[in-house]
Amino acid sequence: TNTGSGTNTGTGTNTGSGTNTGSGTNTGTGTLITSEHSHKPGVAPVSNKDTVVSGTGVPGATVTVTLPNGTIKQTPVGTDGKWEIPLDKPLKAGDMVSVTQAEKGKKTSDPLVVLVTDVLSPKAPVVNPVKPGDTSVSGKAEPGSTVTVTQPNGKDIKTPVDKDGNWKVPVTPLKPGDKLVVTTTDPSGNTSKPTVVVVPDRAPSTTTPIFRKNSISWACSGIA
């Protein structure tokens, strides 16, 4: 009997571990500005007769107004959410006003641009003298506006005013006592006060004084 036995045993353990720990504290003082933008302010309509720019905003925020000439004015928003900036004089129609708002801890808002509107009526038009028999009426008015002539029969005739302020319209032959009502309206729709013209009985006369020693006599001419 031949008996053999053997045992071959091998064991191995490979263990690795590591810990990486870091800590730090960064402390500073100041106003923290986040990436969030402020809300745009509310701005009331601005016209060419206003002496202030006003609106609404976030209480405590700062509103900045940039005027057409580059002047910058700032004001805080009140606790009631309102703000107002005075103007040295009314702005011109067509001017642009830029308004922004900066809330605490936020970036300044995008600008809100406001167009200055025209609410002022133009001056009443000037009408040249008329006489019986005239078939046209002319005069002066605000350049770019539209003149309306209301004839004695009630019919309106409109015409644009040229760049030099001149205008002229054809009318039914005028008679003594006829009344013409003339107004002008600007591109914004503002209408002037009327100019009323009454056709005289005759054309205006012209007189030329002739002075003589110890006496005065008059030479009359141009009487229709």
Contacts in CASP RR format, 6 or more apart in sequence:
PFRMAT RR
TARGET T0000
AUTHOR 0000-0000-0000
METHOD contacts of the structure
MODEL  1
TNTGSGTNTGTGTNTGSGTNTGSGTNTGTGTLITSEHSHKPGVAPVSNKD
TVVSGTGVPGATVTVTLPNGTIKQTPVGTDGKWEIPLDKPLKAGDMVSVT
QAEKGKKTSDPLVVLVTDVLSPKAPVVNPVKPGDTSVSGKAEPGSTVTVT
QPNGKDIKTPVDKDGNWKVPVTPLKPGDKLVVTTTDPSGNTSKPTVVVVP
DRAPSTTTPIFRKNSISWACSGIA
31 104 0 8 1.000
31 105 0 8 1.000
32 105 0 8 1.000
33 105 0 8 1.000
33 106 0 8 1.000
33 107 0 8 1.000
34 105 0 8 1.000
34 106 0 8 1.000
34 107 0 8 1.000
35 107 0 8 1.000
36 106 0 8 1.000
36 107 0 8 1.000
37 106 0 8 1.000
37 107 0 8 1.000
37 108 0 8 1.000
37 109 0 8 1.000
37 110 0 8 1.000
38 58 0 8 1.000
38 61 0 8 1.000
38 100 0 8 1.000
38 101 0 8 1.000
38 102 0 8 1.000
38 103 0 8 1.000
38 106 0 8 1.000
38 107 0 8 1.000
38 108 0 8 1.000
38 109 0 8 1.000
39 57 0 8 1.000
39 58 0 8 1.000
39 101 0 8 1.000
39 103 0 8 1.000
39 109 0 8 1.000
40 100 0 8 1.000
40 101 0 8 1.000
40 109 0 8 1.000
40 110 0 8 1.000
40 111 0 8 1.000
40 112 0 8 1.000
41 55 0 8 1.000
41 56 0 8 1.000
41 57 0 8 1.000
41 61 0 8 1.000
41 63 0 8 1.000
41 77 0 8 1.000
41 83 0 8 1.000
41 99 0 8 1.000
41 100 0 8 1.000
41 101 0 8 1.000
41 109 0 8 1.000
41 112 0 8 1.000
42 55 0 8 1.000
42 56 0 8 1.000
42 57 0 8 1.000
42 99 0 8 1.000
42 112 0 8 1.000
43 53 0 8 1.000
43 54 0 8 1.000
43 55 0 8 1.000
43 97 0 8 1.000
43 99 0 8 1.000
43 112 0 8 1.000
43 114 0 8 1.000
44 53 0 8 1.000
44 54 0 8 1.000
44 55 0 8 1.000
45 114 0 8 1.000
45 117 0 8 1.000
46 53 0 8 1.000
46 91 0 8 1.000
46 97 0 8 1.000
46 114 0 8 1.000
46 115 0 8 1.000
46 116 0 8 1.000
46 117 0 8 1.000
47 90 0 8 1.000
47 93 0 8 1.000
47 116 0 8 1.000
47 117 0 8 1.000
47 118 0 8 1.000
47 119 0 8 1.000
47 120 0 8 1.000
48 90 0 8 1.000
48 91 0 8 1.000
48 92 0 8 1.000
48 93 0 8 1.000
48 116 0 8 1.000
48 117 0 8 1.000
48 118 0 8 1.000
48 119 0 8 1.000
48 120 0 8 1.000
49 90 0 8 1.000
49 119 0 8 1.000
49 120 0 8 1.000
50 87 0 8 1.000
50 90 0 8 1.000
50 91 0 8 1.000
51 86 0 8 1.000
51 87 0 8 1.000
51 89 0 8 1.000
51 90 0 8 1.000
52 84 0 8 1.000
52 85 0 8 1.000
52 86 0 8 1.000
52 87 0 8 1.000
53 65 0 8 1.000
53 84 0 8 1.000
53 85 0 8 1.000
53 87 0 8 1.000
53 97 0 8 1.000
53 99 0 8 1.000
53 114 0 8 1.000
54 82 0 8 1.000
54 83 0 8 1.000
54 84 0 8 1.000
54 85 0 8 1.000
55 82 0 8 1.000
55 83 0 8 1.000
55 84 0 8 1.000
56 77 0 8 1.000
56 81 0 8 1.000
56 82 0 8 1.000
56 83 0 8 1.000
57 63 0 8 1.000
57 77 0 8 1.000
57 81 0 8 1.000
57 82 0 8 1.000
57 83 0 8 1.000
57 101 0 8 1.000
58 77 0 8 1.000
58 81 0 8 1.000
58 101 0 8 1.000
58 103 0 8 1.000
59 77 0 8 1.000
59 78 0 8 1.000
59 79 0 8 1.000
59 80 0 8 1.000
59 81 0 8 1.000
60 76 0 8 1.000
60 77 0 8 1.000
60 78 0 8 1.000
60 79 0 8 1.000
60 103 0 8 1.000
60 104 0 8 1.000
61 76 0 8 1.000
61 77 0 8 1.000
61 101 0 8 1.000
61 102 0 8 1.000
61 103 0 8 1.000
61 104 0 8 1.000
62 74 0 8 1.000
62 75 0 8 1.000
62 76 0 8 1.000
62 77 0 8 1.000
62 101 0 8 1.000
62 102 0 8 1.000
63 74 0 8 1.000
63 75 0 8 1.000
63 76 0 8 1.000
63 77 0 8 1.000
63 83 0 8 1.000
63 85 0 8 1.000
63 99 0 8 1.000
63 100 0 8 1.000
63 101 0 8 1.000
64 72 0 8 1.000
64 73 0 8 1.000
64 74 0 8 1.000
64 99 0 8 1.000
64 100 0 8 1.000
64 101 0 8 1.000
64 102 0 8 1.000
64 108 0 8 1.000
65 72 0 8 1.000
65 73 0 8 1.000
65 74 0 8 1.000
65 75 0 8 1.000
65 85 0 8 1.000
65 97 0 8 1.000
65 98 0 8 1.000
65 99 0 8 1.000
66 72 0 8 1.000
66 97 0 8 1.000
66 98 0 8 1.000
66 99 0 8 1.000
66 111 0 8 1.000
67 73 0 8 1.000
67 87 0 8 1.000
67 91 0 8 1.000
67 97 0 8 1.000
68 91 0 8 1.000
68 92 0 8 1.000
68 95 0 8 1.000
68 96 0 8 1.000
68 97 0 8 1.000
73 85 0 8 1.000
74 85 0 8 1.000
75 83 0 8 1.000
75 84 0 8 1.000
75 85 0 8 1.000
76 83 0 8 1.000
77 83 0 8 1.000
77 101 0 8 1.000
91 97 0 8 1.000
91 116 0 8 1.000
92 116 0 8 1.000
93 116 0 8 1.000
93 117 0 8 1.000
93 118 0 8 1.000
93 120 0 8 1.000
93 188 0 8 1.000
94 115 0 8 1.000
94 116 0 8 1.000
94 117 0 8 1.000
94 118 0 8 1.000
95 115 0 8 1.000
95 116 0 8 1.000
96 113 0 8 1.000
96 114 0 8 1.000
96 115 0 8 1.000
96 116 0 8 1.000
97 113 0 8 1.000
97 114 0 8 1.000
97 116 0 8 1.000
98 111 0 8 1.000
98 112 0 8 1.000
98 113 0 8 1.000
98 114 0 8 1.000
99 111 0 8 1.000
99 112 0 8 1.000
99 113 0 8 1.000
99 114 0 8 1.000
100 108 0 8 1.000
100 109 0 8 1.000
100 110 0 8 1.000
100 111 0 8 1.000
100 112 0 8 1.000
101 108 0 8 1.000
101 109 0 8 1.000
102 108 0 8 1.000
102 109 0 8 1.000
103 109 0 8 1.000
117 188 0 8 1.000
118 186 0 8 1.000
118 187 0 8 1.000
118 188 0 8 1.000
118 190 0 8 1.000
119 188 0 8 1.000
119 190 0 8 1.000
120 190 0 8 1.000
121 186 0 8 1.000
121 190 0 8 1.000
121 191 0 8 1.000
121 192 0 8 1.000
121 193 0 8 1.000
122 141 0 8 1.000
122 142 0 8 1.000
122 145 0 8 1.000
122 184 0 8 1.000
122 185 0 8 1.000
122 186 0 8 1.000
122 190 0 8 1.000
122 191 0 8 1.000
122 192 0 8 1.000
123 141 0 8 1.000
123 142 0 8 1.000
123 192 0 8 1.000
124 183 0 8 1.000
124 184 0 8 1.000
124 192 0 8 1.000
124 193 0 8 1.000
124 194 0 8 1.000
124 195 0 8 1.000
125 139 0 8 1.000
125 140 0 8 1.000
125 141 0 8 1.000
125 147 0 8 1.000
125 167 0 8 1.000
125 182 0 8 1.000
125 183 0 8 1.000
125 184 0 8 1.000
125 192 0 8 1.000
125 195 0 8 1.000
126 139 0 8 1.000
126 140 0 8 1.000
126 141 0 8 1.000
126 195 0 8 1.000
127 137 0 8 1.000
127 138 0 8 1.000
127 139 0 8 1.000
127 180 0 8 1.000
127 182 0 8 1.000
127 195 0 8 1.000
127 197 0 8 1.000
128 137 0 8 1.000
128 138 0 8 1.000
128 139 0 8 1.000
129 204 0 8 1.000
130 137 0 8 1.000
130 174 0 8 1.000
130 180 0 8 1.000
130 197 0 8 1.000
130 199 0 8 1.000
131 174 0 8 1.000
131 199 0 8 1.000
131 200 0 8 1.000
131 202 0 8 1.000
131 203 0 8 1.000
131 204 0 8 1.000
131 224 0 8 1.000
132 174 0 8 1.000
132 175 0 8 1.000
132 176 0 8 1.000
132 199 0 8 1.000
132 200 0 8 1.000
132 201 0 8 1.000
132 202 0 8 1.000
132 203 0 8 1.000
133 173 0 8 1.000
133 174 0 8 1.000
133 175 0 8 1.000
134 171 0 8 1.000
134 173 0 8 1.000
134 174 0 8 1.000
134 199 0 8 1.000
135 170 0 8 1.000
135 171 0 8 1.000
135 172 0 8 1.000
135 173 0 8 1.000
135 174 0 8 1.000
136 168 0 8 1.000
136 169 0 8 1.000
136 170 0 8 1.000
136 171 0 8 1.000
137 149 0 8 1.000
137 168 0 8 1.000
137 169 0 8 1.000
137 171 0 8 1.000
137 180 0 8 1.000
137 182 0 8 1.000
137 197 0 8 1.000
138 166 0 8 1.000
138 167 0 8 1.000
138 168 0 8 1.000
138 169 0 8 1.000
139 166 0 8 1.000
139 167 0 8 1.000
139 168 0 8 1.000
140 165 0 8 1.000
140 166 0 8 1.000
140 167 0 8 1.000
141 147 0 8 1.000
141 161 0 8 1.000
141 165 0 8 1.000
141 167 0 8 1.000
141 184 0 8 1.000
141 192 0 8 1.000
142 161 0 8 1.000
142 165 0 8 1.000
142 184 0 8 1.000
142 186 0 8 1.000
142 192 0 8 1.000
143 161 0 8 1.000
143 162 0 8 1.000
143 163 0 8 1.000
143 164 0 8 1.000
143 165 0 8 1.000
144 160 0 8 1.000
144 161 0 8 1.000
144 162 0 8 1.000
144 163 0 8 1.000
144 165 0 8 1.000
144 186 0 8 1.000
144 187 0 8 1.000
145 160 0 8 1.000
145 161 0 8 1.000
145 184 0 8 1.000
145 185 0 8 1.000
145 186 0 8 1.000
145 187 0 8 1.000
146 158 0 8 1.000
146 159 0 8 1.000
146 160 0 8 1.000
146 161 0 8 1.000
146 184 0 8 1.000
146 185 0 8 1.000
147 158 0 8 1.000
147 159 0 8 1.000
147 160 0 8 1.000
147 161 0 8 1.000
147 167 0 8 1.000
147 169 0 8 1.000
147 182 0 8 1.000
147 183 0 8 1.000
147 184 0 8 1.000
148 156 0 8 1.000
148 157 0 8 1.000
148 158 0 8 1.000
148 182 0 8 1.000
148 183 0 8 1.000
148 184 0 8 1.000
148 185 0 8 1.000
149 156 0 8 1.000
149 157 0 8 1.000
149 158 0 8 1.000
149 159 0 8 1.000
149 169 0 8 1.000
149 171 0 8 1.000
149 180 0 8 1.000
149 181 0 8 1.000
149 182 0 8 1.000
150 156 0 8 1.000
150 180 0 8 1.000
150 181 0 8 1.000
150 182 0 8 1.000
151 157 0 8 1.000
151 171 0 8 1.000
151 172 0 8 1.000
151 178 0 8 1.000
151 180 0 8 1.000
152 172 0 8 1.000
152 174 0 8 1.000
152 175 0 8 1.000
152 178 0 8 1.000
152 179 0 8 1.000
152 180 0 8 1.000
153 172 0 8 1.000
157 169 0 8 1.000
157 170 0 8 1.000
157 171 0 8 1.000
158 169 0 8 1.000
159 167 0 8 1.000
159 168 0 8 1.000
159 169 0 8 1.000
160 167 0 8 1.000
161 167 0 8 1.000
161 184 0 8 1.000
171 180 0 8 1.000
174 180 0 8 1.000
174 199 0 8 1.000
175 199 0 8 1.000
176 199 0 8 1.000
176 200 0 8 1.000
176 201 0 8 1.000
176 202 0 8 1.000
177 198 0 8 1.000
177 199 0 8 1.000
177 200 0 8 1.000
177 201 0 8 1.000
178 198 0 8 1.000
178 199 0 8 1.000
179 196 0 8 1.000
179 197 0 8 1.000
179 198 0 8 1.000
179 199 0 8 1.000
180 196 0 8 1.000
180 197 0 8 1.000
180 198 0 8 1.000
180 199 0 8 1.000
181 194 0 8 1.000
181 195 0 8 1.000
181 196 0 8 1.000
182 194 0 8 1.000
182 195 0 8 1.000
182 196 0 8 1.000
182 197 0 8 1.000
183 191 0 8 1.000
183 192 0 8 1.000
183 193 0 8 1.000
183 194 0 8 1.000
183 195 0 8 1.000
184 191 0 8 1.000
184 192 0 8 1.000
185 191 0 8 1.000
185 192 0 8 1.000
202 223 0 8 1.000
202 224 0 8 1.000
203 222 0 8 1.000
203 224 0 8 1.000
205 220 0 8 1.000
205 221 0 8 1.000
205 222 0 8 1.000
205 223 0 8 1.000
205 224 0 8 1.000
206 221 0 8 1.000
206 222 0 8 1.000
207 218 0 8 1.000
207 219 0 8 1.000
207 220 0 8 1.000
207 221 0 8 1.000
208 218 0 8 1.000
208 219 0 8 1.000
208 220 0 8 1.000
208 221 0 8 1.000
209 216 0 8 1.000
209 218 0 8 1.000
209 219 0 8 1.000
210 216 0 8 1.000
210 217 0 8 1.000
210 218 0 8 1.000
210 219 0 8 1.000
END
